[in-house]
Amino acid sequence: MDIYAELAKLVEKKVKKGTDIKPEDELKDLGLDSLDKADIMISIEDLFNISFEEDEMLSVKTVEDLKVLIEKKIS
């Protein structure tokens, strides 16, 4: 499974159509608020069968941060 491709799909569902999601994109700069971020994290937990601690969720700023966190959890 391509982690980044799956992440991009989840993030694209929450942002404006036509936005090209890049690893360095900050979630807040994509217009995502804390509720959007929580929804994405829950979707990630379901998709990858992992769970996040609250401090991990708060530390995520970019799409790349999410990818790295997922890789740590599934390895």
mmJSON file of the N, C-alpha and C atoms, coordinates in Angstrom:
{"data_MODEL":{"atom_site":{
"group_PDB":["ATOM","ATOM","ATOM","ATOM","ATOM","ATOM","ATOM","ATOM","ATOM","ATOM","ATOM","ATOM","ATOM","ATOM","ATOM","ATOM","ATOM","ATOM","ATOM","ATOM","ATOM","ATOM","ATOM","ATOM","ATOM","ATOM","ATOM","ATOM","ATOM","ATOM","ATOM","ATOM","ATOM","ATOM","ATOM","ATOM","ATOM","ATOM","ATOM","ATOM","ATOM","ATOM","ATOM","ATOM","ATOM","ATOM","ATOM","ATOM","ATOM","ATOM","ATOM","ATOM","ATOM","ATOM","ATOM","ATOM","ATOM","ATOM","ATOM","ATOM","ATOM","ATOM","ATOM","ATOM","ATOM","ATOM","ATOM","ATOM","ATOM","ATOM","ATOM","ATOM","ATOM","ATOM","ATOM","ATOM","ATOM","ATOM","ATOM","ATOM","ATOM","ATOM","ATOM","ATOM","ATOM","ATOM","ATOM","ATOM","ATOM","ATOM","ATOM","ATOM","ATOM","ATOM","ATOM","ATOM","ATOM","ATOM","ATOM","ATOM","ATOM","ATOM","ATOM","ATOM","ATOM","ATOM","ATOM","ATOM","ATOM","ATOM","ATOM","ATOM","ATOM","ATOM","ATOM","ATOM","ATOM","ATOM","ATOM","ATOM","ATOM","ATOM","ATOM","ATOM","ATOM","ATOM","ATOM","ATOM","ATOM","ATOM","ATOM","ATOM","ATOM","ATOM","ATOM","ATOM","ATOM","ATOM","ATOM","ATOM","ATOM","ATOM","ATOM","ATOM","ATOM","ATOM","ATOM","ATOM","ATOM","ATOM","ATOM","ATOM","ATOM","ATOM","ATOM","ATOM","ATOM","ATOM","ATOM","ATOM","ATOM","ATOM","ATOM","ATOM","ATOM","ATOM","ATOM","ATOM","ATOM","ATOM","ATOM","ATOM","ATOM","ATOM","ATOM","ATOM","ATOM","ATOM","ATOM","ATOM","ATOM","ATOM","ATOM","ATOM","ATOM","ATOM","ATOM","ATOM","ATOM","ATOM","ATOM","ATOM","ATOM","ATOM","ATOM","ATOM","ATOM","ATOM","ATOM","ATOM","ATOM","ATOM","ATOM","ATOM","ATOM","ATOM","ATOM","ATOM","ATOM","ATOM","ATOM","ATOM","ATOM","ATOM","ATOM","ATOM","ATOM","ATOM","ATOM","ATOM","ATOM","ATOM","ATOM","ATOM","ATOM"],
"id":[1,2,3,4,5,6,7,8,9,10,11,12,13,14,15,16,17,18,19,20,21,22,23,24,25,26,27,28,29,30,31,32,33,34,35,36,37,38,39,40,41,42,43,44,45,46,47,48,49,50,51,52,53,54,55,56,57,58,59,60,61,62,63,64,65,66,67,68,69,70,71,72,73,74,75,76,77,78,79,80,81,82,83,84,85,86,87,88,89,90,91,92,93,94,95,96,97,98,99,100,101,102,103,104,105,106,107,108,109,110,111,112,113,114,115,116,117,118,119,120,121,122,123,124,125,126,127,128,129,130,131,132,133,134,135,136,137,138,139,140,141,142,143,144,145,146,147,148,149,150,151,152,153,154,155,156,157,158,159,160,161,162,163,164,165,166,167,168,169,170,171,172,173,174,175,176,177,178,179,180,181,182,183,184,185,186,187,188,189,190,191,192,193,194,195,196,197,198,199,200,201,202,203,204,205,206,207,208,209,210,211,212,213,214,215,216,217,218,219,220,221,222,223,224,225],
"type_symbol":["N","C","C","N","C","C","N","C","C","N","C","C","N","C","C","N","C","C","N","C","C","N","C","C","N","C","C","N","C","C","N","C","C","N","C","C","N","C","C","N","C","C","N","C","C","N","C","C","N","C","C","N","C","C","N","C","C","N","C","C","N","C","C","N","C","C","N","C","C","N","C","C","N","C","C","N","C","C","N","C","C","N","C","C","N","C","C","N","C","C","N","C","C","N","C","C","N","C","C","N","C","C","N","C","C","N","C","C","N","C","C","N","C","C","N","C","C","N","C","C","N","C","C","N","C","C","N","C","C","N","C","C","N","C","C","N","C","C","N","C","C","N","C","C","N","C","C","N","C","C","N","C","C","N","C","C","N","C","C","N","C","C","N","C","C","N","C","C","N","C","C","N","C","C","N","C","C","N","C","C","N","C","C","N","C","C","N","C","C","N","C","C","N","C","C","N","C","C","N","C","C","N","C","C","N","C","C","N","C","C","N","C","C","N","C","C","N","C","C","N","C","C","N","C","C"],
"label_atom_id":["N","CA","C","N","CA","C","N","CA","C","N","CA","C","N","CA","C","N","CA","C","N","CA","C","N","CA","C","N","CA","C","N","CA","C","N","CA","C","N","CA","C","N","CA","C","N","CA","C","N","CA","C","N","CA","C","N","CA","C","N","CA","C","N","CA","C","N","CA","C","N","CA","C","N","CA","C","N","CA","C","N","CA","C","N","CA","C","N","CA","C","N","CA","C","N","CA","C","N","CA","C","N","CA","C","N","CA","C","N","CA","C","N","CA","C","N","CA","C","N","CA","C","N","CA","C","N","CA","C","N","CA","C","N","CA","C","N","CA","C","N","CA","C","N","CA","C","N","CA","C","N","CA","C","N","CA","C","N","CA","C","N","CA","C","N","CA","C","N","CA","C","N","CA","C","N","CA","C","N","CA","C","N","CA","C","N","CA","C","N","CA","C","N","CA","C","N","CA","C","N","CA","C","N","CA","C","N","CA","C","N","CA","C","N","CA","C","N","CA","C","N","CA","C","N","CA","C","N","CA","C","N","CA","C","N","CA","C","N","CA","C","N","CA","C","N","CA","C","N","CA","C","N","CA","C","N","CA","C","N","CA","C"],
"label_alt_id":[null,null,null,null,null,null,null,null,null,null,null,null,null,null,null,null,null,null,null,null,null,null,null,null,null,null,null,null,null,null,null,null,null,null,null,null,null,null,null,null,null,null,null,null,null,null,null,null,null,null,null,null,null,null,null,null,null,null,null,null,null,null,null,null,null,null,null,null,null,null,null,null,null,null,null,null,null,null,null,null,null,null,null,null,null,null,null,null,null,null,null,null,null,null,null,null,null,null,null,null,null,null,null,null,null,null,null,null,null,null,null,null,null,null,null,null,null,null,null,null,null,null,null,null,null,null,null,null,null,null,null,null,null,null,null,null,null,null,null,null,null,null,null,null,null,null,null,null,null,null,null,null,null,null,null,null,null,null,null,null,null,null,null,null,null,null,null,null,null,null,null,null,null,null,null,null,null,null,null,null,null,null,null,null,null,null,null,null,null,null,null,null,null,null,null,null,null,null,null,null,null,null,null,null,null,null,null,null,null,null,null,null,null,null,null,null,null,null,null,null,null,null,null,null,null],
"label_comp_id":["MET","MET","MET","ASP","ASP","ASP","ILE","ILE","ILE","TYR","TYR","TYR","ALA","ALA","ALA","GLU","GLU","GLU","LEU","LEU","LEU","ALA","ALA","ALA","LYS","LYS","LYS","LEU","LEU","LEU","VAL","VAL","VAL","GLU","GLU","GLU","LYS","LYS","LYS","LYS","LYS","LYS","VAL","VAL","VAL","LYS","LYS","LYS","LYS","LYS","LYS","GLY","GLY","GLY","THR","THR","THR","ASP","ASP","ASP","ILE","ILE","ILE","LYS","LYS","LYS","PRO","PRO","PRO","GLU","GLU","GLU","ASP","ASP","ASP","GLU","GLU","GLU","LEU","LEU","LEU","LYS","LYS","LYS","ASP","ASP","ASP","LEU","LEU","LEU","GLY","GLY","GLY","LEU","LEU","LEU","ASP","ASP","ASP","SER","SER","SER","LEU","LEU","LEU","ASP","ASP","ASP","LYS","LYS","LYS","ALA","ALA","ALA","ASP","ASP","ASP","ILE","ILE","ILE","MET","MET","MET","ILE","ILE","ILE","SER","SER","SER","ILE","ILE","ILE","GLU","GLU","GLU","ASP","ASP","ASP","LEU","LEU","LEU","PHE","PHE","PHE","ASN","ASN","ASN","ILE","ILE","ILE","SER","SER","SER","PHE","PHE","PHE","GLU","GLU","GLU","GLU","GLU","GLU","ASP","ASP","ASP","GLU","GLU","GLU","MET","MET","MET","LEU","LEU","LEU","SER","SER","SER","VAL","VAL","VAL","LYS","LYS","LYS","THR","THR","THR","VAL","VAL","VAL","GLU","GLU","GLU","ASP","ASP","ASP","LEU","LEU","LEU","LYS","LYS","LYS","VAL","VAL","VAL","LEU","LEU","LEU","ILE","ILE","ILE","GLU","GLU","GLU","LYS","LYS","LYS","LYS","LYS","LYS","ILE","ILE","ILE","SER","SER","SER"],
"label_asym_id":["A","A","A","A","A","A","A","A","A","A","A","A","A","A","A","A","A","A","A","A","A","A","A","A","A","A","A","A","A","A","A","A","A","A","A","A","A","A","A","A","A","A","A","A","A","A","A","A","A","A","A","A","A","A","A","A","A","A","A","A","A","A","A","A","A","A","A","A","A","A","A","A","A","A","A","A","A","A","A","A","A","A","A","A","A","A","A","A","A","A","A","A","A","A","A","A","A","A","A","A","A","A","A","A","A","A","A","A","A","A","A","A","A","A","A","A","A","A","A","A","A","A","A","A","A","A","A","A","A","A","A","A","A","A","A","A","A","A","A","A","A","A","A","A","A","A","A","A","A","A","A","A","A","A","A","A","A","A","A","A","A","A","A","A","A","A","A","A","A","A","A","A","A","A","A","A","A","A","A","A","A","A","A","A","A","A","A","A","A","A","A","A","A","A","A","A","A","A","A","A","A","A","A","A","A","A","A","A","A","A","A","A","A","A","A","A","A","A","A","A","A","A","A","A","A"],
"label_entity_id":["1","1","1","1","1","1","1","1","1","1","1","1","1","1","1","1","1","1","1","1","1","1","1","1","1","1","1","1","1","1","1","1","1","1","1","1","1","1","1","1","1","1","1","1","1","1","1","1","1","1","1","1","1","1","1","1","1","1","1","1","1","1","1","1","1","1","1","1","1","1","1","1","1","1","1","1","1","1","1","1","1","1","1","1","1","1","1","1","1","1","1","1","1","1","1","1","1","1","1","1","1","1","1","1","1","1","1","1","1","1","1","1","1","1","1","1","1","1","1","1","1","1","1","1","1","1","1","1","1","1","1","1","1","1","1","1","1","1","1","1","1","1","1","1","1","1","1","1","1","1","1","1","1","1","1","1","1","1","1","1","1","1","1","1","1","1","1","1","1","1","1","1","1","1","1","1","1","1","1","1","1","1","1","1","1","1","1","1","1","1","1","1","1","1","1","1","1","1","1","1","1","1","1","1","1","1","1","1","1","1","1","1","1","1","1","1","1","1","1","1","1","1","1","1","1"],
"label_seq_id":[1,1,1,2,2,2,3,3,3,4,4,4,5,5,5,6,6,6,7,7,7,8,8,8,9,9,9,10,10,10,11,11,11,12,12,12,13,13,13,14,14,14,15,15,15,16,16,16,17,17,17,18,18,18,19,19,19,20,20,20,21,21,21,22,22,22,23,23,23,24,24,24,25,25,25,26,26,26,27,27,27,28,28,28,29,29,29,30,30,30,31,31,31,32,32,32,33,33,33,34,34,34,35,35,35,36,36,36,37,37,37,38,38,38,39,39,39,40,40,40,41,41,41,42,42,42,43,43,43,44,44,44,45,45,45,46,46,46,47,47,47,48,48,48,49,49,49,50,50,50,51,51,51,52,52,52,53,53,53,54,54,54,55,55,55,56,56,56,57,57,57,58,58,58,59,59,59,60,60,60,61,61,61,62,62,62,63,63,63,64,64,64,65,65,65,66,66,66,67,67,67,68,68,68,69,69,69,70,70,70,71,71,71,72,72,72,73,73,73,74,74,74,75,75,75],
"pdbx_PDB_ins_code":[null,null,null,null,null,null,null,null,null,null,null,null,null,null,null,null,null,null,null,null,null,null,null,null,null,null,null,null,null,null,null,null,null,null,null,null,null,null,null,null,null,null,null,null,null,null,null,null,null,null,null,null,null,null,null,null,null,null,null,null,null,null,null,null,null,null,null,null,null,null,null,null,null,null,null,null,null,null,null,null,null,null,null,null,null,null,null,null,null,null,null,null,null,null,null,null,null,null,null,null,null,null,null,null,null,null,null,null,null,null,null,null,null,null,null,null,null,null,null,null,null,null,null,null,null,null,null,null,null,null,null,null,null,null,null,null,null,null,null,null,null,null,null,null,null,null,null,null,null,null,null,null,null,null,null,null,null,null,null,null,null,null,null,null,null,null,null,null,null,null,null,null,null,null,null,null,null,null,null,null,null,null,null,null,null,null,null,null,null,null,null,null,null,null,null,null,null,null,null,null,null,null,null,null,null,null,null,null,null,null,null,null,null,null,null,null,null,null,null,null,null,null,null,null,null],
"Cartn_x":[0.854,0.0,0.891,0.603,1.346,0.768,1.492,1.006,0.706,1.63,1.422,0.187,-0.011,-1.176,-2.476,-2.511,-3.704,-3.927,-2.844,-2.945,-3.47,-2.919,-3.346,-4.843,-5.357,-6.793,-7.609,-7.158,-7.888,-7.878,-6.739,-6.624,-7.414,-7.355,-8.085,-9.584,-10.113,-11.548,-11.943,-10.98,-11.262,-10.914,-10.144,-9.724,-10.471,-10.246,-10.901,-10.49,-11.441,-11.175,-10.015,-9.202,-8.103,-6.834,-6.857,-5.659,-4.705,-3.477,-2.465,-1.778,-1.901,-1.363,0.104,0.958,2.392,2.829,3.892,4.327,4.616,5.167,5.548,4.381,3.204,2.036,1.664,1.513,1.024,-0.492,-1.037,-2.473,-3.265,-2.783,-3.508,-3.491,-2.395,-2.311,-3.24,-3.639,-4.606,-6.041,-6.174,-7.494,-8.164,-7.389,-7.952,-7.925,-9.041,-9.088,-8.885,-8.966,-8.687,-9.7,-10.943,-11.955,-11.63,-11.23,-10.828,-9.653,-8.682,-7.487,-7.873,-8.781,-9.235,-9.938,-10.769,-11.448,-10.444,-9.411,-8.372,-7.639,-7.295,-6.569,-7.418,-8.706,-9.592,-9.659,-9.753,-9.77,-8.471,-7.356,-6.048,-6.009,-6.507,-6.522,-7.309,-8.452,-9.284,-8.603,-8.05,-7.438,-6.215,-5.36,-4.106,-4.148,-5.296,-5.477,-4.42,-4.3,-3.373,-4.129,-3.5,-4.128,-3.082,-3.562,-2.699,-2.989,-1.94,-2.088,-2.397,-2.992,-3.356,-2.135,-1.014,0.172,0.73,0.572,1.004,0.13,-1.154,-2.076,-1.75,-1.414,-1.115,0.215,1.132,2.454,2.452,1.406,1.35,1.053,1.96,1.781,1.649,2.409,2.427,1.951,1.706,1.34,2.487,3.727,4.894,4.941,4.592,4.549,3.605,2.466,1.493,2.092,2.73,3.326,4.379,5.255,6.304,5.696,4.677,4.019,3.375,2.729,2.113,3.186,4.275,5.354,5.911,6.051,6.528,5.562,4.274,3.253,3.112,3.305,3.063,4.334,5.476,6.714,7.085],
"Cartn_y":[-1.189,0.0,1.24,2.171,3.424,4.392,4.568,5.392,6.815,7.405,8.795,8.941,8.006,8.074,8.003,7.134,7.019,8.288,8.843,10.094,11.223,11.322,12.379,12.278,11.066,10.88,11.376,11.014,11.424,12.947,13.565,15.012,15.729,15.212,15.842,15.886,14.908,14.895,16.105,16.659,17.759,19.143,19.204,20.498,20.803,22.013,22.438,21.546,21.32,20.518,21.123,20.259,20.714,21.066,20.925,21.207,20.032,20.311,19.279,19.113,17.941,17.694,17.285,18.012,17.732,17.39,16.584,16.176,17.346,18.423,19.553,20.476,20.215,21.055,20.973,22.152,22.187,22.065,21.254,21.005,22.294,23.182,24.444,25.316,25.249,26.036,25.503,24.24,23.661,24.02,24.764,25.191,24.204,23.283,22.284,22.792,22.636,23.014,21.769,21.927,20.806,19.67,20.008,18.969,18.17,18.869,18.182,17.255,17.763,16.985,15.739,15.888,14.743,13.719,14.185,13.278,12.496,13.183,12.531,11.489,11.844,10.916,9.663,9.836,8.694,7.811,8.427,7.66,6.883,7.504,6.835,5.64,5.844,4.75,3.559,3.836,2.772,2.102,2.898,2.39,1.525,1.988,1.288,0.404,0.364,-0.44,-0.098,1.193,1.703,2.68,3.147,4.181,5.222,6.435,7.554,8.023,8.443,9.101,10.572,11.239,12.647,13.52,13.277,14.096,13.883,12.67,12.415,13.204,13.219,13.95,15.442,15.965,17.392,17.754,16.784,17.069,17.113,16.612,16.559,17.937,18.405,19.712,19.587,18.644,18.511,17.125,16.988,15.698,14.706,15.173,14.317,13.832,14.696,14.28,13.095,13.163,12.067,10.782,10.899,9.727,9.079,9.891,9.373,8.692,9.292,8.722,7.375,7.288,6.027,4.962,5.335,4.371,3.82,4.683,4.239,3.245,3.536,2.704,1.332,1.27,-0.006,-0.856,-0.292,-1.082,-1.781],
"Cartn_z":[0.0,0.0,0.0,-0.868,-0.941,0.099,1.183,2.296,1.839,1.092,0.682,-0.212,-1.13,-2.023,-1.223,-0.234,0.606,1.424,1.953,2.707,1.839,0.637,-0.278,-0.553,-0.72,-0.959,0.231,1.441,2.644,2.806,2.573,2.73,1.635,0.421,-0.693,-0.446,0.289,0.602,1.448,2.183,3.109,2.554,1.479,0.937,-0.359,-0.86,-2.092,-3.254,-4.151,-5.347,-6.131,-6.706,-7.538,-6.786,-5.463,-4.685,-4.818,-5.227,-5.361,-4.01,-3.411,-2.082,-2.197,-1.479,-1.474,-0.045,0.095,1.444,2.379,1.846,2.697,3.058,2.506,2.807,4.278,4.88,6.258,6.217,7.112,7.119,7.295,8.162,8.377,7.124,6.351,5.124,4.035,4.185,3.247,3.641,4.731,5.177,6.118,6.664,7.569,9.009,9.687,11.095,11.959,13.249,14.148,13.978,13.645,13.423,12.159,11.097,9.861,10.137,10.888,11.211,12.004,12.969,13.765,12.87,11.942,11.01,10.173,9.702,8.901,9.738,10.965,11.832,12.116,12.334,12.58,11.338,10.176,8.921,8.747,9.106,9.018,9.972,11.183,12.157,11.613,11.017,10.456,9.264,8.369,7.141,7.419,8.335,8.59,9.843,10.513,11.721,12.778,13.051,14.06,14.951,16.012,16.834,17.217,17.401,17.747,19.158,19.85,21.143,20.866,21.827,21.635,21.33,22.023,21.785,20.378,19.844,18.468,17.486,17.746,16.868,16.868,18.022,18.132,17.481,17.392,16.829,15.297,14.676,13.209,12.641,11.787,11.145,9.626,9.026,7.568,7.14,5.855,5.294,5.506,5.362,5.588,7.034,7.996,9.401,9.575,8.915,8.985,8.42,7.28,6.614,7.525,8.102,8.983,10.21,10.78,11.951,11.616,10.472,10.049,9.844,9.183,8.946,10.248,11.264,12.575,13.197,13.058,13.689,13.032,11.717,11.046,10.887,11.261,11.121,12.412],
"occupancy":[1.0,1.0,1.0,1.0,1.0,1.0,1.0,1.0,1.0,1.0,1.0,1.0,1.0,1.0,1.0,1.0,1.0,1.0,1.0,1.0,1.0,1.0,1.0,1.0,1.0,1.0,1.0,1.0,1.0,1.0,1.0,1.0,1.0,1.0,1.0,1.0,1.0,1.0,1.0,1.0,1.0,1.0,1.0,1.0,1.0,1.0,1.0,1.0,1.0,1.0,1.0,1.0,1.0,1.0,1.0,1.0,1.0,1.0,1.0,1.0,1.0,1.0,1.0,1.0,1.0,1.0,1.0,1.0,1.0,1.0,1.0,1.0,1.0,1.0,1.0,1.0,1.0,1.0,1.0,1.0,1.0,1.0,1.0,1.0,1.0,1.0,1.0,1.0,1.0,1.0,1.0,1.0,1.0,1.0,1.0,1.0,1.0,1.0,1.0,1.0,1.0,1.0,1.0,1.0,1.0,1.0,1.0,1.0,1.0,1.0,1.0,1.0,1.0,1.0,1.0,1.0,1.0,1.0,1.0,1.0,1.0,1.0,1.0,1.0,1.0,1.0,1.0,1.0,1.0,1.0,1.0,1.0,1.0,1.0,1.0,1.0,1.0,1.0,1.0,1.0,1.0,1.0,1.0,1.0,1.0,1.0,1.0,1.0,1.0,1.0,1.0,1.0,1.0,1.0,1.0,1.0,1.0,1.0,1.0,1.0,1.0,1.0,1.0,1.0,1.0,1.0,1.0,1.0,1.0,1.0,1.0,1.0,1.0,1.0,1.0,1.0,1.0,1.0,1.0,1.0,1.0,1.0,1.0,1.0,1.0,1.0,1.0,1.0,1.0,1.0,1.0,1.0,1.0,1.0,1.0,1.0,1.0,1.0,1.0,1.0,1.0,1.0,1.0,1.0,1.0,1.0,1.0,1.0,1.0,1.0,1.0,1.0,1.0,1.0,1.0,1.0,1.0,1.0,1.0,1.0,1.0,1.0,1.0,1.0,1.0],
"B_iso_or_equiv":[0.0,0.0,0.0,0.0,0.0,0.0,0.0,0.0,0.0,0.0,0.0,0.0,0.0,0.0,0.0,0.0,0.0,0.0,0.0,0.0,0.0,0.0,0.0,0.0,0.0,0.0,0.0,0.0,0.0,0.0,0.0,0.0,0.0,0.0,0.0,0.0,0.0,0.0,0.0,0.0,0.0,0.0,0.0,0.0,0.0,0.0,0.0,0.0,0.0,0.0,0.0,0.0,0.0,0.0,0.0,0.0,0.0,0.0,0.0,0.0,0.0,0.0,0.0,0.0,0.0,0.0,0.0,0.0,0.0,0.0,0.0,0.0,0.0,0.0,0.0,0.0,0.0,0.0,0.0,0.0,0.0,0.0,0.0,0.0,0.0,0.0,0.0,0.0,0.0,0.0,0.0,0.0,0.0,0.0,0.0,0.0,0.0,0.0,0.0,0.0,0.0,0.0,0.0,0.0,0.0,0.0,0.0,0.0,0.0,0.0,0.0,0.0,0.0,0.0,0.0,0.0,0.0,0.0,0.0,0.0,0.0,0.0,0.0,0.0,0.0,0.0,0.0,0.0,0.0,0.0,0.0,0.0,0.0,0.0,0.0,0.0,0.0,0.0,0.0,0.0,0.0,0.0,0.0,0.0,0.0,0.0,0.0,0.0,0.0,0.0,0.0,0.0,0.0,0.0,0.0,0.0,0.0,0.0,0.0,0.0,0.0,0.0,0.0,0.0,0.0,0.0,0.0,0.0,0.0,0.0,0.0,0.0,0.0,0.0,0.0,0.0,0.0,0.0,0.0,0.0,0.0,0.0,0.0,0.0,0.0,0.0,0.0,0.0,0.0,0.0,0.0,0.0,0.0,0.0,0.0,0.0,0.0,0.0,0.0,0.0,0.0,0.0,0.0,0.0,0.0,0.0,0.0,0.0,0.0,0.0,0.0,0.0,0.0,0.0,0.0,0.0,0.0,0.0,0.0,0.0,0.0,0.0,0.0,0.0,0.0],
"pdbx_formal_charge":[null,null,null,null,null,null,null,null,null,null,null,null,null,null,null,null,null,null,null,null,null,null,null,null,null,null,null,null,null,null,null,null,null,null,null,null,null,null,null,null,null,null,null,null,null,null,null,null,null,null,null,null,null,null,null,null,null,null,null,null,null,null,null,null,null,null,null,null,null,null,null,null,null,null,null,null,null,null,null,null,null,null,null,null,null,null,null,null,null,null,null,null,null,null,null,null,null,null,null,null,null,null,null,null,null,null,null,null,null,null,null,null,null,null,null,null,null,null,null,null,null,null,null,null,null,null,null,null,null,null,null,null,null,null,null,null,null,null,null,null,null,null,null,null,null,null,null,null,null,null,null,null,null,null,null,null,null,null,null,null,null,null,null,null,null,null,null,null,null,null,null,null,null,null,null,null,null,null,null,null,null,null,null,null,null,null,null,null,null,null,null,null,null,null,null,null,null,null,null,null,null,null,null,null,null,null,null,null,null,null,null,null,null,null,null,null,null,null,null,null,null,null,null,null,null],
"auth_seq_id":[1,1,1,2,2,2,3,3,3,4,4,4,5,5,5,6,6,6,7,7,7,8,8,8,9,9,9,10,10,10,11,11,11,12,12,12,13,13,13,14,14,14,15,15,15,16,16,16,17,17,17,18,18,18,19,19,19,20,20,20,21,21,21,22,22,22,23,23,23,24,24,24,25,25,25,26,26,26,27,27,27,28,28,28,29,29,29,30,30,30,31,31,31,32,32,32,33,33,33,34,34,34,35,35,35,36,36,36,37,37,37,38,38,38,39,39,39,40,40,40,41,41,41,42,42,42,43,43,43,44,44,44,45,45,45,46,46,46,47,47,47,48,48,48,49,49,49,50,50,50,51,51,51,52,52,52,53,53,53,54,54,54,55,55,55,56,56,56,57,57,57,58,58,58,59,59,59,60,60,60,61,61,61,62,62,62,63,63,63,64,64,64,65,65,65,66,66,66,67,67,67,68,68,68,69,69,69,70,70,70,71,71,71,72,72,72,73,73,73,74,74,74,75,75,75],
"auth_comp_id":["MET","MET","MET","ASP","ASP","ASP","ILE","ILE","ILE","TYR","TYR","TYR","ALA","ALA","ALA","GLU","GLU","GLU","LEU","LEU","LEU","ALA","ALA","ALA","LYS","LYS","LYS","LEU","LEU","LEU","VAL","VAL","VAL","GLU","GLU","GLU","LYS","LYS","LYS","LYS","LYS","LYS","VAL","VAL","VAL","LYS","LYS","LYS","LYS","LYS","LYS","GLY","GLY","GLY","THR","THR","THR","ASP","ASP","ASP","ILE","ILE","ILE","LYS","LYS","LYS","PRO","PRO","PRO","GLU","GLU","GLU","ASP","ASP","ASP","GLU","GLU","GLU","LEU","LEU","LEU","LYS","LYS","LYS","ASP","ASP","ASP","LEU","LEU","LEU","GLY","GLY","GLY","LEU","LEU","LEU","ASP","ASP","ASP","SER","SER","SER","LEU","LEU","LEU","ASP","ASP","ASP","LYS","LYS","LYS","ALA","ALA","ALA","ASP","ASP","ASP","ILE","ILE","ILE","MET","MET","MET","ILE","ILE","ILE","SER","SER","SER","ILE","ILE","ILE","GLU","GLU","GLU","ASP","ASP","ASP","LEU","LEU","LEU","PHE","PHE","PHE","ASN","ASN","ASN","ILE","ILE","ILE","SER","SER","SER","PHE","PHE","PHE","GLU","GLU","GLU","GLU","GLU","GLU","ASP","ASP","ASP","GLU","GLU","GLU","MET","MET","MET","LEU","LEU","LEU","SER","SER","SER","VAL","VAL","VAL","LYS","LYS","LYS","THR","THR","THR","VAL","VAL","VAL","GLU","GLU","GLU","ASP","ASP","ASP","LEU","LEU","LEU","LYS","LYS","LYS","VAL","VAL","VAL","LEU","LEU","LEU","ILE","ILE","ILE","GLU","GLU","GLU","LYS","LYS","LYS","LYS","LYS","LYS","ILE","ILE","ILE","SER","SER","SER"],
"auth_asym_id":["A","A","A","A","A","A","A","A","A","A","A","A","A","A","A","A","A","A","A","A","A","A","A","A","A","A","A","A","A","A","A","A","A","A","A","A","A","A","A","A","A","A","A","A","A","A","A","A","A","A","A","A","A","A","A","A","A","A","A","A","A","A","A","A","A","A","A","A","A","A","A","A","A","A","A","A","A","A","A","A","A","A","A","A","A","A","A","A","A","A","A","A","A","A","A","A","A","A","A","A","A","A","A","A","A","A","A","A","A","A","A","A","A","A","A","A","A","A","A","A","A","A","A","A","A","A","A","A","A","A","A","A","A","A","A","A","A","A","A","A","A","A","A","A","A","A","A","A","A","A","A","A","A","A","A","A","A","A","A","A","A","A","A","A","A","A","A","A","A","A","A","A","A","A","A","A","A","A","A","A","A","A","A","A","A","A","A","A","A","A","A","A","A","A","A","A","A","A","A","A","A","A","A","A","A","A","A","A","A","A","A","A","A","A","A","A","A","A","A","A","A","A","A","A","A"],
"auth_atom_id":["N","CA","C","N","CA","C","N","CA","C","N","CA","C","N","CA","C","N","CA","C","N","CA","C","N","CA","C","N","CA","C","N","CA","C","N","CA","C","N","CA","C","N","CA","C","N","CA","C","N","CA","C","N","CA","C","N","CA","C","N","CA","C","N","CA","C","N","CA","C","N","CA","C","N","CA","C","N","CA","C","N","CA","C","N","CA","C","N","CA","C","N","CA","C","N","CA","C","N","CA","C","N","CA","C","N","CA","C","N","CA","C","N","CA","C","N","CA","C","N","CA","C","N","CA","C","N","CA","C","N","CA","C","N","CA","C","N","CA","C","N","CA","C","N","CA","C","N","CA","C","N","CA","C","N","CA","C","N","CA","C","N","CA","C","N","CA","C","N","CA","C","N","CA","C","N","CA","C","N","CA","C","N","CA","C","N","CA","C","N","CA","C","N","CA","C","N","CA","C","N","CA","C","N","CA","C","N","CA","C","N","CA","C","N","CA","C","N","CA","C","N","CA","C","N","CA","C","N","CA","C","N","CA","C","N","CA","C","N","CA","C","N","CA","C","N","CA","C","N","CA","C","N","CA","C","N","CA","C","N","CA","C"],
"pdbx_PDB_model_num":[1,1,1,1,1,1,1,1,1,1,1,1,1,1,1,1,1,1,1,1,1,1,1,1,1,1,1,1,1,1,1,1,1,1,1,1,1,1,1,1,1,1,1,1,1,1,1,1,1,1,1,1,1,1,1,1,1,1,1,1,1,1,1,1,1,1,1,1,1,1,1,1,1,1,1,1,1,1,1,1,1,1,1,1,1,1,1,1,1,1,1,1,1,1,1,1,1,1,1,1,1,1,1,1,1,1,1,1,1,1,1,1,1,1,1,1,1,1,1,1,1,1,1,1,1,1,1,1,1,1,1,1,1,1,1,1,1,1,1,1,1,1,1,1,1,1,1,1,1,1,1,1,1,1,1,1,1,1,1,1,1,1,1,1,1,1,1,1,1,1,1,1,1,1,1,1,1,1,1,1,1,1,1,1,1,1,1,1,1,1,1,1,1,1,1,1,1,1,1,1,1,1,1,1,1,1,1,1,1,1,1,1,1,1,1,1,1,1,1,1,1,1,1,1,1]
}}}
